[in-house]
Amino acid sequence: MTAETLQPCQLDFVKRDDFLKFLQGHADACLQAAQHLSENCQSAYEMIRSLGLSHSVSEKLARLLLEWASDGEETNEGIRIKIALTHEEIAQLIGTSRETVTRVLGEFREKEFAHLRGSTLLICNKAALEKLIGA
Protein backbone atom coordinates (compact mmCIF):
# COMPACT_ATOMS: atom_id res chain seq x y z
CA MET A 1 0.00 0.00 0.00
CA THR A 2 1.17 3.53 -0.72
CA ALA A 3 0.23 6.58 1.32
CA GLU A 4 1.02 10.29 1.30
CA THR A 5 0.72 12.38 4.44
CA LEU A 6 -0.37 15.99 4.66
CA GLN A 7 1.74 16.56 7.77
CA PRO A 8 5.03 15.09 9.02
CA CYS A 9 4.42 11.81 10.84
CA GLN A 10 5.99 8.53 11.92
CA LEU A 11 4.68 5.20 10.74
CA ASP A 12 5.22 1.61 11.74
CA PHE A 13 3.98 -1.68 10.35
CA VAL A 14 1.91 -4.27 12.19
CA LYS A 15 0.97 -7.47 10.41
CA ARG A 16 -2.78 -7.82 9.85
CA ASP A 17 -2.96 -11.19 11.65
CA ASP A 18 -1.09 -9.82 14.66
CA PHE A 19 -3.39 -6.79 14.83
CA LEU A 20 -6.55 -8.92 14.59
CA LYS A 21 -5.23 -11.27 17.28
CA PHE A 22 -4.53 -8.27 19.52
CA LEU A 23 -8.06 -6.91 18.98
CA GLN A 24 -9.59 -10.32 19.80
CA GLY A 25 -7.76 -10.37 23.12
CA HIS A 26 -8.40 -6.75 24.10
CA ALA A 27 -12.07 -5.76 23.89
CA ASP A 28 -11.39 -2.15 24.94
CA ALA A 29 -8.88 -1.70 22.11
CA CYS A 30 -11.33 -3.31 19.68
CA LEU A 31 -14.03 -0.83 20.71
CA GLN A 32 -11.63 2.11 20.37
CA ALA A 33 -10.55 0.94 16.91
CA ALA A 34 -14.19 0.59 15.81
CA GLN A 35 -15.02 4.07 17.13
CA HIS A 36 -12.00 5.56 15.39
CA LEU A 37 -12.90 3.91 12.08
CA SER A 38 -16.48 5.13 12.45
CA GLU A 39 -15.32 8.71 13.09
CA ASN A 40 -12.99 8.59 10.07
CA CYS A 41 -15.77 7.24 7.88
CA GLN A 42 -18.22 9.89 9.09
CA SER A 43 -15.65 12.62 8.49
CA ALA A 44 -15.04 11.36 4.94
CA TYR A 45 -18.79 11.24 4.24
CA GLU A 46 -19.16 14.76 5.59
CA MET A 47 -16.36 16.08 3.40
CA ILE A 48 -17.72 14.35 0.30
CA ARG A 49 -21.20 15.69 1.03
CA SER A 50 -20.01 19.24 1.64
CA LEU A 51 -17.80 19.31 -1.44
CA GLY A 52 -20.40 17.59 -3.58
CA LEU A 53 -23.16 19.99 -2.54
CA SER A 54 -21.03 23.10 -2.99
CA HIS A 55 -22.20 25.24 -5.86
CA SER A 56 -18.93 26.86 -6.87
CA VAL A 57 -15.20 26.24 -6.78
CA SER A 58 -14.84 29.24 -4.45
CA GLU A 59 -17.22 27.58 -2.01
CA LYS A 60 -15.44 24.22 -2.27
CA LEU A 61 -12.05 25.82 -1.68
CA ALA A 62 -13.40 27.89 1.21
CA ARG A 63 -14.78 24.72 2.84
CA LEU A 64 -11.43 22.99 2.47
CA LEU A 65 -9.50 25.95 3.91
CA LEU A 66 -11.89 26.21 6.84
CA GLU A 67 -11.47 22.51 7.56
CA TRP A 68 -7.70 22.96 7.58
CA ALA A 69 -8.10 26.05 9.80
CA SER A 70 -9.23 23.84 12.69
CA ASP A 71 -5.64 22.54 12.89
CA GLY A 72 -4.05 25.94 12.35
CA GLU A 73 -2.15 28.26 14.66
CA GLU A 74 -3.91 31.44 15.79
CA THR A 75 -1.75 34.54 15.23
CA ASN A 76 -2.35 38.30 15.23
CA GLU A 77 -2.58 38.18 11.44
CA GLY A 78 -5.03 35.27 11.31
CA ILE A 79 -4.85 31.48 11.27
CA ARG A 80 -1.54 30.09 10.00
CA ILE A 81 -1.46 26.63 8.44
CA LYS A 82 1.39 24.63 6.89
CA ILE A 83 0.26 22.96 3.67
CA ALA A 84 2.34 20.33 1.93
CA LEU A 85 0.11 20.21 -1.17
CA THR A 86 0.56 21.74 -4.59
CA HIS A 87 -2.20 23.65 -6.37
CA GLU A 88 -2.65 20.52 -8.51
CA GLU A 89 -3.19 18.33 -5.44
CA ILE A 90 -5.63 20.84 -3.92
CA ALA A 91 -7.49 20.86 -7.23
CA GLN A 92 -7.76 17.07 -7.15
CA LEU A 93 -9.18 17.23 -3.61
CA ILE A 94 -12.00 19.57 -4.64
CA GLY A 95 -12.58 18.29 -8.16
CA THR A 96 -11.33 21.16 -10.29
CA SER A 97 -8.27 22.21 -12.28
CA ARG A 98 -4.95 23.59 -11.03
CA GLU A 99 -5.55 26.78 -12.98
CA THR A 100 -8.90 27.32 -11.25
CA VAL A 101 -7.39 26.79 -7.80
CA THR A 102 -4.65 29.31 -8.62
CA ARG A 103 -7.26 31.82 -9.84
CA VAL A 104 -9.54 31.39 -6.80
CA LEU A 105 -6.60 31.64 -4.39
CA GLY A 106 -5.69 34.88 -6.18
CA GLU A 107 -9.23 36.14 -5.66
CA PHE A 108 -9.07 35.19 -1.98
CA ARG A 109 -5.77 37.09 -1.70
CA GLU A 110 -7.23 40.19 -3.41
CA LYS A 111 -10.27 40.12 -1.09
CA GLU A 112 -7.91 39.53 1.87
CA PHE A 113 -9.68 36.29 2.84
CA ALA A 114 -6.53 34.15 2.69
CA HIS A 115 -2.95 34.24 1.40
CA LEU A 116 -0.86 31.28 0.32
CA ARG A 117 2.89 31.89 0.33
CA GLY A 118 4.94 28.80 -0.37
CA SER A 119 3.69 26.15 2.01
CA THR A 120 2.15 28.62 4.49
CA LEU A 121 -1.53 29.47 4.28
CA LEU A 122 -2.74 32.46 6.27
CA ILE A 123 -6.49 32.77 6.72
CA CYS A 124 -6.97 36.48 7.32
CA ASN A 125 -10.75 36.60 7.34
CA LYS A 126 -12.32 33.37 8.57
CA ALA A 127 -15.74 35.04 8.88
CA ALA A 128 -15.69 35.96 5.17
CA LEU A 129 -14.91 32.36 4.20
CA GLU A 130 -17.70 31.12 6.47
CA LYS A 131 -20.10 33.61 4.86
CA LEU A 132 -19.03 32.35 1.43
CA ILE A 133 -20.11 28.81 2.33
CA GLY A 134 -23.27 29.96 4.08
CA ALA A 135 -22.16 29.00 7.57
C-alpha positions as CSV (number, residue, x, y, z in Angstrom):
1,M,0.0,0.0,0.0
2,T,1.2,3.5,-0.7
3,A,0.2,6.6,1.3
4,E,1.0,10.3,1.3
5,T,0.7,12.4,4.4
6,L,-0.4,16.0,4.7
7,Q,1.7,16.6,7.8
8,P,5.0,15.1,9.0
9,C,4.4,11.8,10.8
10,Q,6.0,8.5,11.9
11,L,4.7,5.2,10.7
12,D,5.2,1.6,11.7
13,F,4.0,-1.7,10.3
14,V,1.9,-4.3,12.2
15,K,1.0,-7.5,10.4
16,R,-2.8,-7.8,9.9
17,D,-3.0,-11.2,11.6
18,D,-1.1,-9.8,14.7
19,F,-3.4,-6.8,14.8
20,L,-6.6,-8.9,14.6
21,K,-5.2,-11.3,17.3
22,F,-4.5,-8.3,19.5
23,L,-8.1,-6.9,19.0
24,Q,-9.6,-10.3,19.8
25,G,-7.8,-10.4,23.1
26,H,-8.4,-6.7,24.1
27,A,-12.1,-5.8,23.9
28,D,-11.4,-2.1,24.9
29,A,-8.9,-1.7,22.1
30,C,-11.3,-3.3,19.7
31,L,-14.0,-0.8,20.7
32,Q,-11.6,2.1,20.4
33,A,-10.5,0.9,16.9
34,A,-14.2,0.6,15.8
35,Q,-15.0,4.1,17.1
36,H,-12.0,5.6,15.4
37,L,-12.9,3.9,12.1
38,S,-16.5,5.1,12.4
39,E,-15.3,8.7,13.1
40,N,-13.0,8.6,10.1
41,C,-15.8,7.2,7.9
42,Q,-18.2,9.9,9.1
43,S,-15.6,12.6,8.5
44,A,-15.0,11.4,4.9
45,Y,-18.8,11.2,4.2
46,E,-19.2,14.8,5.6
47,M,-16.4,16.1,3.4
48,I,-17.7,14.4,0.3
49,R,-21.2,15.7,1.0
50,S,-20.0,19.2,1.6
51,L,-17.8,19.3,-1.4
52,G,-20.4,17.6,-3.6
53,L,-23.2,20.0,-2.5
54,S,-21.0,23.1,-3.0
55,H,-22.2,25.2,-5.9
56,S,-18.9,26.9,-6.9
57,V,-15.2,26.2,-6.8
58,S,-14.8,29.2,-4.4
59,E,-17.2,27.6,-2.0
60,K,-15.4,24.2,-2.3
61,L,-12.1,25.8,-1.7
62,A,-13.4,27.9,1.2
63,R,-14.8,24.7,2.8
64,L,-11.4,23.0,2.5
65,L,-9.5,25.9,3.9
66,L,-11.9,26.2,6.8
67,E,-11.5,22.5,7.6
68,W,-7.7,23.0,7.6
69,A,-8.1,26.0,9.8
70,S,-9.2,23.8,12.7
71,D,-5.6,22.5,12.9
72,G,-4.1,25.9,12.3
73,E,-2.2,28.3,14.7
74,E,-3.9,31.4,15.8
75,T,-1.8,34.5,15.2
76,N,-2.3,38.3,15.2
77,E,-2.6,38.2,11.4
78,G,-5.0,35.3,11.3
79,I,-4.9,31.5,11.3
80,R,-1.5,30.1,10.0
81,I,-1.5,26.6,8.4
82,K,1.4,24.6,6.9
83,I,0.3,23.0,3.7
84,A,2.3,20.3,1.9
85,L,0.1,20.2,-1.2
86,T,0.6,21.7,-4.6
87,H,-2.2,23.6,-6.4
88,E,-2.7,20.5,-8.5
89,E,-3.2,18.3,-5.4
90,I,-5.6,20.8,-3.9
91,A,-7.5,20.9,-7.2
92,Q,-7.8,17.1,-7.1
93,L,-9.2,17.2,-3.6
94,I,-12.0,19.6,-4.6
95,G,-12.6,18.3,-8.2
96,T,-11.3,21.2,-10.3
97,S,-8.3,22.2,-12.3
98,R,-5.0,23.6,-11.0
99,E,-5.5,26.8,-13.0
100,T,-8.9,27.3,-11.3
101,V,-7.4,26.8,-7.8
102,T,-4.7,29.3,-8.6
103,R,-7.3,31.8,-9.8
104,V,-9.5,31.4,-6.8
105,L,-6.6,31.6,-4.4
106,G,-5.7,34.9,-6.2
107,E,-9.2,36.1,-5.7
108,F,-9.1,35.2,-2.0
109,R,-5.8,37.1,-1.7
110,E,-7.2,40.2,-3.4
111,K,-10.3,40.1,-1.1
112,E,-7.9,39.5,1.9
113,F,-9.7,36.3,2.8
114,A,-6.5,34.2,2.7
115,H,-2.9,34.2,1.4
116,L,-0.9,31.3,0.3
117,R,2.9,31.9,0.3
118,G,4.9,28.8,-0.4
119,S,3.7,26.1,2.0
120,T,2.2,28.6,4.5
121,L,-1.5,29.5,4.3
122,L,-2.7,32.5,6.3
123,I,-6.5,32.8,6.7
124,C,-7.0,36.5,7.3
125,N,-10.8,36.6,7.3
126,K,-12.3,33.4,8.6
127,A,-15.7,35.0,8.9
128,A,-15.7,36.0,5.2
129,L,-14.9,32.4,4.2
130,E,-17.7,31.1,6.5
131,K,-20.1,33.6,4.9
132,L,-19.0,32.4,1.4
133,I,-20.1,28.8,2.3
134,G,-23.3,30.0,4.1
135,A,-22.2,29.0,7.6
